[in-house]
Amino acid sequence: MAICRRCGKQTNVTTMSYFNIDIICMECDEKERAHPKFEEAQAREEREVKAGNFNFGGVGRPSDL
């Protein structure tokens, strides 16, 4: 069992945030994907990985997330 770095809940399923390096639960992932800046963050990570930056820390978590 893991703890979500965003909401603090225990969970069996996690993923990494596109905004930063937090390991988050699927509920927080849904909220993140609904955020207006999500597509921008996702595209930036894709560009960084394609450029060989496998340690990209993200664009930063929005204050309203």
RAMOKA-V198464 format. One record per pair of residues at least 24 apart in sequence whose C-alpha atoms are under 7 Angstrom apart, sorted by the first residue. I is the first residue (numbers start at 1). J is the second residue. D is the distance in Angstrom with one decimal. If there is no record, write none. Layout:
i:I j:J d:D
i:I j:J d:D
This chain:
i:18 j:42 d:5.8
i:18 j:58 d:6.2
i:19 j:58 d:4.8
i:19 j:59 d:5.3
i:19 j:60 d:5.0
i:19 j:61 d:4.9
i:20 j:57 d:5.5
i:20 j:58 d:4.3
i:20 j:59 d:6.5
i:20 j:60 d:5.4
i:20 j:61 d:6.0
i:21 j:57 d:5.8
i:21 j:58 d:6.7
i:32 j:65 d:7.0
